[in-house]
Amino acid sequence: MRVLHRVLQSLAVVSLVLVAASSLPAQEKKPFEPVVGQSGKDVVWVPTPFATVEKMLDMAKVTPQDFVMDLGSGDGRNIIGAAKRGAYGVGVEWNNDMVELSRRMAQEAGVADKAQFVQGDMYAADISKANVMAMFLLTENLDKLMPKFLDLKPSSRIVINGFSITGWNPDQTDRATGDCGSWCTVHLFYVPAKVGGTWQLGQGTLTVNQNFQKITGTLATGGNSTSIEGSLNGEAISFTAGGATYAGRVNGNAMSGEIKGGPGGKWSATKK
Ligand SMILES: C[S@@+](CC[C@H](N)C(=O)[O-])C[C@H]1O[C@@H](n2cnc3c(N)ncnc32)[C@H](O)[C@@H]1O
């Protein structure tokens, strides 16, 4: 009888413990902690070192006027860094735990009003309003996204940790200093204005072939045709034709500027 009593007593204690454990408040659940190298939809998570984040934002010259986006935003550090500089930023991340983590981090940094995070597929994201992209993705991801990058407003800045975009030479490459481990190199690209096609330039016809920021083509006036070669830096254009250098700015279907050498003076062209 006494033995049975003891068994019942210990059973009662065990069930009390079980009831108490099952009613533990939700906040005592272990918080999500990301692991470097954890799988992601199209690329694993490896964080950009904070020194490199700052270098990327420096090279892109991020100011409060900017709208910064990160595709595959991980724990949100690029967007939170941009928001700390006063910019508005949106991160797109597939992993919902990472999205929630980045929202918490933005809250802790006091920038939740400027740093927003959405769960979604980076390939489906609307980036058309961004004028700065700050990312850490593989070349294969970047290559797939490249048409969207080229559709951004001319002179938008794209800064990338480490990886490059096939065929598109960076306008600037630099290295972060300090604690940046294996990820110190940053590439900066300016989205070039779209100038490929035929233009009326004075009495001449300017035919432009564009390969990212490089341009080649011809300037035909009267019976003469001269090869042109030049480059774009966002909306700024410069090319040589014969002995003259044409420098100016592109504004949609018009461009204009000054001629140095050759005939000299001003030039303007309109898209045919
Ligand atoms: C290399 S990490 C970069 C994280 C962050 N941008 C940084 O610089 O620290 C790439 C991130 O992309 C996310 N990712 C992978 N495929 C994705 C997709 N299709 N859409 C959105 N995010 C994706 C991963 O979950 C991971 O967090």
The ligand as an SDF file (V2000), in Angstrom:
LIG
                    3D

 27 29  0  0  0  0  0  0  0  0999 V2000
   25.4060   35.5130  -49.4900 C   0  0  0  0  0  0  0  0  0  0  0  0
   23.9670   35.8920  -48.5340 S   0  0  0  0  0  0  0  0  0  0  0  0
   24.0450   37.6660  -48.4780 C   0  0  0  0  0  0  0  0  0  0  0  0
   23.3130   38.2680  -47.3130 C   0  0  0  0  0  0  0  0  0  0  0  0
   23.3740   39.7880  -47.2300 C   0  0  0  0  0  0  0  0  0  0  0  0
   22.9810   40.4310  -48.4500 N   0  0  0  0  0  0  0  0  0  0  0  0
   24.7510   40.2700  -46.8570 C   0  0  0  0  0  0  0  0  0  0  0  0
   25.3860   40.9570  -47.6740 O   0  0  0  0  0  0  0  0  0  0  0  0
   25.1860   39.9800  -45.7350 O   0  0  0  0  0  0  0  0  0  0  0  0
   22.6610   35.5630  -49.7270 C   0  0  0  0  0  0  0  0  0  0  0  0
   21.2440   35.5670  -49.1570 C   0  0  0  0  0  0  0  0  0  0  0  0
   20.3300   35.3470  -50.2470 O   0  0  0  0  0  0  0  0  0  0  0  0
   19.2250   34.6010  -49.7830 C   0  0  0  0  0  0  0  0  0  0  0  0
   18.5810   34.0090  -50.9800 N   0  0  0  0  0  0  0  0  0  0  0  0
   18.9690   32.9400  -51.7020 C   0  0  0  0  0  0  0  0  0  0  0  0
   18.1680   32.7610  -52.7580 N   0  0  0  0  0  0  0  0  0  0  0  0
   17.2320   33.7540  -52.7180 C   0  0  0  0  0  0  0  0  0  0  0  0
   16.1400   34.1240  -53.5570 C   0  0  0  0  0  0  0  0  0  0  0  0
   15.8230   33.4450  -54.6710 N   0  0  0  0  0  0  0  0  0  0  0  0
   15.4040   35.1910  -53.2150 N   0  0  0  0  0  0  0  0  0  0  0  0
   15.6980   35.9110  -52.0950 C   0  0  0  0  0  0  0  0  0  0  0  0
   16.7180   35.5980  -51.2540 N   0  0  0  0  0  0  0  0  0  0  0  0
   17.4890   34.5480  -51.5780 C   0  0  0  0  0  0  0  0  0  0  0  0
   19.8480   33.6160  -48.8200 C   0  0  0  0  0  0  0  0  0  0  0  0
   18.8710   33.1020  -47.9330 O   0  0  0  0  0  0  0  0  0  0  0  0
   20.9100   34.4870  -48.1360 C   0  0  0  0  0  0  0  0  0  0  0  0
   20.3970   35.0870  -46.9850 O   0  0  0  0  0  0  0  0  0  0  0  0
  1  2  1  0
  2  3  1  0
  2 10  1  0
  3  4  1  0
  4  5  1  0
  5  6  1  0
  5  7  1  0
  7  8  2  0
  7  9  1  0
 10 11  1  0
 11 12  1  0
 11 26  1  0
 12 13  1  0
 13 14  1  0
 13 24  1  0
 14 15  1  0
 14 23  1  0
 15 16  2  0
 16 17  1  0
 17 18  1  0
 17 23  2  0
 18 19  1  0
 18 20  2  0
 20 21  1  0
 21 22  2  0
 22 23  1  0
 24 25  1  0
 24 26  1  0
 26 27  1  0
M  CHG  2   2   1   9  -1
M  END
$$$$
